[in-house]
Amino acid sequence: MKMEEIYREFIELTKLPDNETKEKAMEEFFRKLNTMQLPEYFNWAEEIFEGVHVKDRGNQKALIWSNIETGEKKEYTYEQFAAEGNRIVNFLRGHGVEKGDSFYMMIPLLPPIWFATFATVKGGFIGVPTATTMTVRDLEYRFKVYPPVAIMADEASAKTIDEALSNVGAEPKVKIVIGDRSGWESYDSLSKESSEAEAAKTKWDDIIFSFFTSGTTGLPKRVAHTATSYPVGHLMTACIINVQPGDIHHNLSAPGWAKYAWSSFFAPLNVGATATGFYYTRLNGDLYLQAVSEFKVNTFCAPPTAWRLFMFADIGKYDYSALRDVVSAGEPLNPELYEQWKKYTDTEIRDFYGQTESTAMIGNPPWFKGGKIIPGSFGRPTFMYDVTLVDDEGNEITKPNEVGHIVVRLDRWRPIGLFKEYMGDPEKTAKVFVGKYYYTGDKAFFDEKGYWWFVGRADDVIKTSDYRVGPFEVESALIEHPAVAEAAVVGSPHPIRYQLVKAFVILAPGYEPSRELALELFMHCKNILARYKIPRIIEFVPELPKTISGKIRRVELRQIEEEKRKKGEKGEHEYFYDDFPELKSS
C-alpha cells in the first residue's frame, strides 16, 4: 500500500464524529499500520506535503504567523510554503551540502523555521533543532560531537554560534542568517533560488533528525529519528490532538525542541490543517489568549506551565467559540487546571504523554471528551504503542495501583514512532533497549479502570517549565567554581514551573556560606549555562546523602526538598534566585 493512500485514509478518519465509531476506526487503522511493510523509500515532503496537500489544497493557508506583541502578521499557502522550503534545499545543495549532512537550525519562532524543517526532510539532510537559549558552552559540546555542515540562525544566535565555532575549530560549508552578519549568507538571498527541488531518495530508516536531550549522568544524548519515525509516527499525535483538515491549529512551543516538531509541524501538516506561530519576547497570558481568540484556533496544545500561567489571565474575557480540542503535554497536569479551564472555556484539557524519543504514547483521546476524562490521569496507551509496566526485576505488572517502569514492548511490533538510536552512543542505546522492551525512564501506575497515572522520572532528570535538565551539566558548571567542593542538583517542587533546579553545595575549605557567595555562584552559572538550566535555589550544606559506594542519593534529596516545600520551610543557608535584585534580568 502506498504511503499516499495511508495518509488519505487517515485524513478521512479524522473527520469522523468523536465517538465509539471513530475509536474503532482508528484502532483498526493503527493495527494495520503497525504490521504493514513500510516502503523501502519514503520522502514525506515530496509524497505527502506536495503530493497530497499542495496538490489538493495548494491555495489553503499552511502557516499563519504573528508577532503578538507588535501585531505583525504573515501568511503562507501550502504552495508558497513548499516553494520556500525548496529554495532552502537548492541553496544548501549549491553550497555542497548533501543528503545525510548535519543541518543545525537555531532559529526563534519565525516562519523560516517551518521552511527549514521542510527542507531537512525534502533534502534528506539531518536536521539538528537547536534552541536559541543555548550558550557558547552548549554549542561547543554539540559542535565537537556532531560538527555542523550547514547552519541557519537569526542574528543574535549567529554571534553565539561564531564564537563556539571558533573555539572548537569547526568550519561549516555554509551559514545562513535571518538578517545580516559578516561571513554569513543572508536568508533574503535565497529568494533567487528555484521554487522547485528534487527530493532526496531517503530510505524509510534513514536518519533525518538528531535531537540533543538531557541525560542523568552525562552530557546530552543525540536522539535519532528517521524518515518515517517522525512524519508517520506523528499520525498518532495528530489523532490524539484531533486536528483535522482545514483546522487552525496552535501549539505553544519553542523551536529547538521535539515538541515543536510534534505539534507545530508534523501533526497539523500531516492532515492538511493550518499551523500557527505566535511570536513573543516574554509570555503574557492575556496577549496569548487574545491571539487564540483572534485567529479562531480550533485545536490548541500547550504545556502545564502555560496552562498555569493562563490561570492568572482574564480567561473569561476572550471568545473561545472556535476552540474544539485542547491538549496538554510535557509534565503532569493538575486536576485544578482542568477544572478551571473548563469552567471558563467549556472545553476539556486532554493530557497526554510522549518523549523526544517517541510520538504520543499514552493519552486521553478525543472520544474521551464529555465524561470519560479523569482529571489528573494522563489517559491510556495509544494504538501505535504496546505499552506496559514492569517492576525493578523486569517482570510485567498486571495488578492495578502498583508503580512500575513505563516500557514499550517490541516483540509483537516495533512502533513506527519510536526513535532509532542514540547517535554515536551504542552503550546508552543498549541501556534503554533491554530484551524485548524499550525503557522510557519514567514511572507510573494504572488503576482498576485502566487509566494511567504519572509518578515521576525513574532517573534524576529535572522537568522545569517544559524543559528537561540533566543534573550532571549543572553540577559540572558549579564545580568549576573554586568555592565548590561538591554539588548535587535535583528538582524542587514549584506551583508554576513544576520543578525548579536546586543545587545542594558543599563548600571547599576556606569558604563560608553567605549571600555574597550565593550571588557569585548564581552569576557563575548564568554566564555558562542556558537560562533554563541555571539553579534557582542554592543551599549550602555540610554533607550529602550517599550510597555505600559513594554515589549521591538524589532520591533522598528530592524527598527532603518535597517535605521542606510542603511545610514552607527555608534552610539556614538557602538562597533563592528571585530574591536577588542583581539577577533580575534573568
C-alpha positions in Angstrom: 0.0 0.0 0.0 1.4 3.4 -1.0 2.0 5.9 1.8 -0.2 8.4 0.0 -3.1 6.0 0.4 -2.3 5.6 4.1 -2.4 9.3 4.7 -5.5 9.9 2.7 -7.3 7.1 4.7 -6.2 8.7 8.0 -7.3 12.2 6.9 -10.8 10.8 6.2 -10.9 9.1 9.6 -10.1 12.4 11.4 -13.4 13.8 10.1 -15.5 11.1 11.9 -17.5 12.2 15.0 -15.6 11.9 18.3 -17.4 8.8 19.4 -17.1 5.0 19.5 -17.1 4.8 15.7 -14.0 6.9 15.5 -12.3 5.0 18.3 -12.9 1.6 16.5 -11.9 3.0 13.1 -8.6 4.5 14.5 -7.8 1.3 16.4 -8.2 -0.7 13.2 -6.2 1.8 11.2 -3.2 1.7 13.5 -3.4 -2.1 13.8 -2.9 -2.2 10.1 -0.2 0.5 10.1 1.7 -1.3 12.9 2.0 -4.5 11.0 2.4 -3.3 7.4 5.6 -3.5 5.4 6.9 0.0 5.0 8.1 1.0 1.5 11.9 0.9 1.1 11.9 4.7 0.2 9.8 7.5 1.6 10.1 11.2 1.5 7.3 12.9 3.4 7.9 16.4 1.9 7.6 15.1 -1.6 5.0 12.4 -1.3 2.6 13.9 1.3 3.2 17.6 1.7 3.5 18.2 -2.0 1.9 15.1 -3.4 -1.2 15.3 -1.3 -1.6 18.8 0.2 -0.1 21.1 -2.4 -2.0 19.1 -5.0 -5.3 19.1 -3.2 -5.2 22.3 -1.2 -2.4 24.4 -2.6 -4.2 27.7 -2.0 -5.2 26.9 1.5 -3.2 28.5 4.3 -0.5 26.2 5.7 1.0 28.7 8.1 -0.2 31.8 9.9 2.5 33.7 11.9 2.0 36.6 14.1 4.2 38.7 16.4 1.5 39.1 19.1 3.4 42.0 20.7 3.7 44.2 17.6 0.7 42.9 15.6 2.9 41.9 12.6 1.4 39.0 10.6 2.5 36.7 7.7 0.6 34.0 5.9 1.7 31.2 3.5 -0.3 28.8 1.5 0.7 25.2 1.1 2.1 26.1 -2.3 4.1 29.0 -1.0 5.3 27.0 2.0 6.7 24.3 -0.3 8.3 26.9 -2.5 10.1 28.5 0.4 11.4 25.1 1.6 12.5 24.1 -1.8 14.6 27.3 -2.1 16.5 26.3 1.0 17.1 22.8 -0.4 18.5 24.2 -3.6 20.7 26.8 -1.8 22.2 24.2 0.6 22.9 21.9 -2.3 24.5 24.7 -4.2 27.0 25.1 -1.3 27.9 21.4 -1.3 25.5 20.2 1.4 24.5 16.6 0.6 22.0 14.0 1.8 22.9 12.9 5.3 24.8 16.1 6.2 24.1 17.8 9.5 22.0 21.0 9.3 21.8 23.0 12.5 18.6 25.2 12.9 19.0 27.7 15.7 16.0 29.9 14.8 13.4 31.5 17.0 9.7 31.2 16.3 9.9 32.8 12.8 8.4 31.5 9.5 11.8 30.2 8.2 12.0 27.6 11.0 9.0 25.8 9.3 10.6 26.1 5.9 14.0 24.8 7.1 12.3 21.8 8.8 10.5 21.0 5.5 13.9 21.4 3.7 15.5 19.0 6.1 13.0 16.3 5.1 12.9 17.1 1.4 16.7 17.2 1.0 17.4 14.2 3.2 19.7 16.3 5.5 20.0 15.5 9.2 18.3 18.4 10.9 19.6 19.4 14.3 17.0 21.6 16.0 18.8 23.9 18.4 17.2 26.1 21.0 18.1 29.8 20.9 18.7 29.6 24.6 21.9 27.6 24.0 25.1 29.2 25.3 28.6 29.1 23.7 29.4 26.3 26.1 26.3 24.3 25.0 27.2 24.8 21.3 30.9 23.8 21.8 29.8 20.4 23.1 27.4 19.9 20.2 29.8 21.0 17.6 32.5 18.7 19.0 30.4 15.6 19.0 28.5 16.4 15.8 30.2 19.0 13.6 27.8 21.2 11.6 27.9 21.1 7.8 25.3 23.8 7.4 23.7 26.2 9.9 20.7 28.5 9.7 20.2 31.1 12.5 18.9 34.5 13.5 21.4 37.4 14.1 21.6 37.0 17.8 22.2 33.3 17.6 24.8 33.7 14.8 27.0 35.7 17.2 27.0 32.9 19.7 27.5 30.3 17.0 30.5 32.1 15.6 32.2 32.1 19.0 31.6 28.4 19.5 32.7 27.5 16.0 36.0 29.4 16.5 36.6 27.8 19.9 36.3 24.3 18.6 37.7 24.9 15.1 34.6 23.8 13.2 34.0 25.2 9.7 30.6 24.6 8.1 30.2 24.7 4.4 27.5 27.4 4.6 26.0 29.6 7.3 22.6 31.3 6.6 21.5 34.2 8.8 18.0 35.7 9.0 19.2 39.3 9.0 22.7 40.4 8.2 26.1 39.3 9.6 29.6 39.3 8.1 30.7 35.8 7.0 27.1 34.6 6.7 24.8 34.3 3.7 21.6 36.4 4.0 18.4 34.4 4.1 16.9 37.0 1.8 19.3 35.9 -1.0 17.6 32.5 -1.1 14.7 34.2 -3.0 16.8 33.8 -6.2 16.7 30.0 -5.9 14.2 27.9 -7.8 10.9 27.2 -6.0 11.1 23.5 -7.1 13.6 21.0 -5.9 14.2 17.3 -6.4 13.5 15.2 -3.4 16.3 13.1 -1.8 15.8 9.4 -2.2 15.5 8.6 1.5 15.1 5.1 2.8 12.4 4.6 5.5 15.1 4.2 8.2 17.5 7.0 7.1 18.1 9.5 9.9 16.6 12.9 9.2 16.6 14.5 12.7 19.0 14.5 15.6 17.7 16.0 18.9 20.1 16.7 21.8 18.3 15.7 25.0 19.4 15.9 28.6 20.6 12.7 30.4 21.1 11.9 34.1 24.7 11.1 34.4 26.3 12.7 31.3 26.1 15.3 28.7 23.2 15.5 26.2 22.4 12.4 24.0 21.5 12.6 20.3 18.1 11.1 19.7 17.9 9.9 16.1 14.6 10.0 14.2 14.1 8.6 10.7 12.3 9.4 7.5 9.3 7.5 8.9 9.5 7.7 12.7 8.5 11.4 13.0 6.5 12.0 9.8 4.5 8.8 10.0 4.8 8.4 13.8 3.0 11.7 14.3 -0.1 10.4 12.8 -0.7 9.1 16.3 0.0 12.6 17.7 -2.5 14.1 15.2 -5.1 11.5 16.3 -4.6 12.4 20.0 -4.8 16.1 19.3 -7.8 15.6 17.0 -6.5 18.0 14.4 -8.5 17.8 11.1 -8.0 19.1 7.6 -8.8 22.8 7.4 -8.4 23.3 11.2 -6.5 26.3 12.6 -4.1 24.5 14.9 -1.8 26.1 17.5 1.0 24.7 19.7 2.8 26.7 22.3 6.4 25.5 22.0 9.7 27.0 21.1 11.7 25.7 18.1 14.8 23.6 19.0 12.8 21.1 21.0 11.0 17.9 19.9 7.6 19.3 20.9 7.8 21.9 18.1 8.3 19.2 15.5 5.5 17.2 17.1 2.7 19.7 17.2 3.8 22.9 15.4 4.9 21.0 12.3 4.0 17.3 11.7 0.7 16.9 13.5 -1.1 19.8 11.6 0.8 19.4 8.3 0.2 15.7 8.2 -3.6 16.2 7.8 -3.8 19.4 5.8 -4.5 21.8 8.7 -3.2 25.3 9.2 -0.3 25.7 11.6 0.1 28.9 13.6 3.0 30.5 15.3 2.6 33.3 17.9 5.9 35.1 18.5 6.6 36.9 21.8 9.7 38.0 23.8 8.0 37.3 27.2 4.9 35.1 27.6 1.9 37.2 28.5 -1.2 35.1 29.3 -3.7 37.8 28.2 -1.9 38.6 24.9 -1.7 34.9 24.1 -5.4 34.1 24.8 -6.3 37.1 22.8 -4.4 35.6 19.8 -6.1 32.3 20.3 -9.4 34.1 20.1 -8.4 36.4 17.2 -7.1 33.7 15.0 -10.1 31.4 15.8 -7.9 28.5 16.9 -9.7 25.1 16.7 -7.1 22.9 18.3 -4.7 24.1 21.0 -1.7 22.4 22.6 0.4 23.8 25.4 2.4 22.5 28.4 1.1 22.7 32.0 3.4 25.6 32.7 1.5 27.7 30.2 -1.9 26.5 31.5 -0.9 27.6 35.0 0.2 31.0 33.7 -3.2 31.4 31.9 -4.9 31.0 35.2 -3.5 34.4 36.2 -5.0 36.0 33.0 -8.5 37.3 32.5 -9.6 33.9 31.0 -13.3 34.8 30.8 -12.7 37.9 28.7 -12.0 36.0 25.4 -14.0 34.3 22.7 -13.4 30.5 22.5 -16.3 29.6 20.2 -13.9 28.3 17.6 -12.0 26.2 20.1 -12.8 22.4 19.8 -9.9 20.4 21.2 -7.4 21.4 23.9 -4.4 19.1 24.9 -1.5 19.3 27.3 1.8 17.5 27.3 5.2 17.8 28.9 4.6 17.2 32.5 1.6 16.1 34.7 -1.5 18.3 34.5 -3.1 19.3 37.8 -6.8 18.5 38.2 -7.4 22.1 39.4 -6.1 23.4 36.0 -8.5 21.1 34.2 -11.5 22.3 36.2 -10.6 26.0 36.0 -10.1 25.9 32.2 -13.3 24.0 31.6 -15.2 26.5 33.8 -14.2 29.5 31.6 -13.9 28.0 28.1 -16.3 25.0 28.2 -13.5 22.8 26.7 -11.6 20.0 28.4 -7.8 19.8 28.5 -6.9 16.3 27.5 -3.5 15.3 28.9 -1.1 13.0 27.0 2.4 11.7 27.3 5.4 11.1 25.0 9.1 11.8 24.7 11.7 13.2 22.4 12.4 9.5 21.7 8.8 8.8 20.6 5.5 10.3 19.5 2.2 10.3 21.5 2.4 7.1 23.6 -0.3 7.5 26.3 -3.2 9.9 26.3 -6.8 11.0 26.6 -8.1 10.6 23.0 -10.9 12.8 21.6 -13.5 10.2 22.2 -12.9 10.6 26.0 -14.5 14.1 25.9 -17.8 14.5 27.6 -17.4 12.2 30.6 -14.5 9.8 30.2 -11.6 12.0 31.3 -10.4 11.6 34.8 -8.6 14.8 35.8 -5.0 14.0 36.9 -4.8 10.9 34.7 -2.8 11.0 31.5 -5.1 8.5 29.9 -4.4 5.1 28.3 -1.8 3.7 25.9 -2.3 4.8 22.3 -2.9 2.4 19.4 0.6 2.8 18.0 2.5 1.7 21.1 2.4 -1.6 23.0 2.9 0.0 26.4 3.1 -1.8 29.8 4.7 -1.6 33.2 7.5 -3.7 34.6 8.9 -3.9 38.1 12.6 -3.4 39.0 13.3 -7.0 38.1 11.7 -6.6 34.6 8.6 -8.6 35.4 5.4 -7.2 33.8 2.9 -5.7 36.3 -0.7 -6.9 35.8 -2.3 -5.6 39.0 -3.7 -2.1 39.3 -2.1 0.6 41.6 1.4 -0.9 41.5 4.1 1.6 40.5 6.4 0.4 37.7 8.6 1.5 34.9 6.8 2.6 31.7 8.1 0.4 28.9 7.2 -0.4 25.3 7.0 -4.0 24.2 8.9 -4.6 21.0 8.3 -8.3 20.4 4.9 -8.0 18.7 5.7 -4.9 16.7 8.2 -2.1 16.8 6.3 1.3 16.9 6.9 3.4 13.9 7.2 6.5 16.1 10.0 5.2 18.2 13.4 6.6 17.7 16.2 4.6 16.0 19.1 5.1 18.4 21.2 7.5 20.4 23.6 8.5 17.6 27.2 7.7 18.3 26.4 6.1 21.7 25.6 2.3 21.4 26.2 2.0 25.2 23.4 4.4 26.1 21.2 2.9 23.4 21.7 -0.6 25.0 20.7 0.8 28.4 17.2 1.7 27.2 16.6 -1.2 24.7 16.7 -4.2 27.1 15.4 -7.5 26.0 12.0 -7.1 24.4 11.4 -3.7 26.0 12.2 0.0 25.5 12.6 1.7 28.9 11.2 5.3 28.9 12.9 6.2 32.1 9.5 7.2 33.7 7.3 5.6 36.3 3.5 5.3 36.5 0.7 3.1 37.7 -2.7 2.2 36.2 -6.0 2.0 38.2 -8.8 -0.5 38.2 -10.4 1.2 35.2 -7.2 1.1 33.1 -6.4 4.8 33.4 -2.7 5.6 33.8 -1.2 8.0 36.4 2.2 9.5 36.2 4.5 9.1 39.2 7.8 10.7 38.0 11.2 10.1 36.4 12.9 6.8 37.2 16.2 8.8 36.8 17.1 12.2 38.1 16.3 14.4 35.0 14.5 17.6 36.2 11.4 18.9 34.4 11.2 22.7 34.7 8.9 24.9 32.6 8.6 22.1 30.0 12.4 21.8 29.7 14.5 18.8 30.7 17.6 19.5 32.7 20.2 16.8 33.4 21.8 17.3 36.9 25.2 16.4 35.6 25.5 19.5 33.4 24.6 21.9 36.2 26.8 20.1 38.8 29.7 20.3 36.4 29.2 24.0 36.0 29.1 24.6 39.7 32.2 22.5 40.4 34.2 24.7 38.1 33.9 27.5 40.7 36.8 27.3 43.2 34.4 27.7 46.2 32.5 24.5 45.3 33.9 21.1 46.6 30.9 19.1 45.6 27.4 19.7 44.3 24.1 17.7 43.9 21.3 19.1 41.8 17.6 18.0 42.0 14.2 19.3 41.1 12.4 21.3 43.8 8.5 21.4 43.6 7.1 24.6 42.2 3.4 25.6 41.6 4.0 27.2 38.2 7.1 25.7 36.7 6.5 22.2 38.1 10.1 22.0 39.3 12.9 24.4 39.9 16.6 23.5 39.6 18.0 23.3 43.1 21.7 22.8 43.9 22.9 21.5 47.2 26.5 22.7 47.6 29.4 21.6 49.8 32.0 24.4 50.0 35.7 23.9 49.7 38.0 24.6 52.7 38.3 28.3 53.3 34.9 29.3 52.1 31.8 30.1 54.3 28.1 30.3 53.4 26.9 33.8 52.6 24.6 35.8 50.5 27.6 37.2 48.6 28.9 33.7 47.7 25.4 32.6 46.6 25.2 35.6 44.3 28.6 34.8 42.9 27.6 31.2 42.2 24.3 32.3 40.6 26.3 34.7 38.3 28.8 32.0 37.6 26.1 29.6 36.3 24.3 32.4 34.5 27.5 33.1 32.5 28.0 29.5 31.3 24.6 27.7 31.3 21.5 28.2 29.2 18.9 30.2 31.2 16.6 27.3 31.9 19.5 25.3 33.4 20.5 27.9 35.9 19.9 26.9 39.6 17.0 28.9 41.0 17.8 27.7 44.6 21.2 27.2 46.2 21.6 25.7 49.6 25.0 25.3 51.3 25.1 22.0 53.2 27.9 20.3 55.3 27.3 16.8 53.6 25.3 14.9 51.0 23.5 11.6 51.4 25.4 8.8 49.6 25.3 5.1 49.0 28.0 2.8 50.4 29.8 3.0 47.1 29.8 6.8 47.3 27.1 7.7 44.8 24.9 10.7 45.7 21.4 9.7 46.7 19.5 12.3 44.8 16.2 10.5 45.5 16.7 11.2 49.2 17.5 14.9 48.5 14.3 15.1 46.4 12.3 13.7 49.3 13.8 16.2 51.7 13.1 19.0 49.3 9.4 18.0 48.8 8.8 17.9 52.6 10.5 21.2 53.0 8.4 22.9 50.3 5.2 21.4 51.7 6.0 22.9 55.1 7.1 26.2 53.7 10.5 25.9 55.5 13.7 27.5 54.4 17.2 26.2 55.2 19.6 28.2 57.3 21.9 28.7 54.3 19.4 28.5 51.5 19.2 31.2 48.8 16.6 31.9 46.1 17.5 33.4 42.7 14.4 35.6 42.7 15.5 37.2 46.0 18.5 38.8 44.3 17.6 42.2 42.5 21.1 41.9 40.9 19.8 38.9 38.9 16.5 40.5 37.9 17.3 40.5 34.1 17.1 36.6 34.1 
